[in-house]
């Protein structure tokens, strides 16, 4: 139980750091006019951090390559609507 608490806190920190890195990258993309005007870099970064974490958990739990690829394709299709052309 004690270990579980720290493992959970560690996971939160990893997700938070990953999310912050992605937020920073999306902020840069927005300032470089790579994203559409109404794109929210913070929300995009948090969303894709959660997607990455979820994929990691699913891969660990034995999901197939095809199942994971379907989720990745869906996430990338969602990103397309925020990319400037």
Steps between C-alpha positions, in 0.01 A plus 500: 500500500779743590681413177180553303469857627848592380458313173182701437678828584789405270257428216332835556838675483596321178166585341529858622853538357402336172193720483701813573748414224216451255330821611825689445535348152141593410556855632803525272300360208229759558750786515653368175153505338501121463165472679165656417402814691250330732734214602565485874862384554442407864201280424677340203808423709298353784286296262795346318683434830194303612487316167868404533450385857193299403688336213782411737259339745318313226826375348611380844167324543537310175294689245589401145701713262190541287292627792769749600545611139128573472517731802812670364331560163195645671713733714695621196179560304380720786828693490456571128209735569729725707788518252528814290517438128 
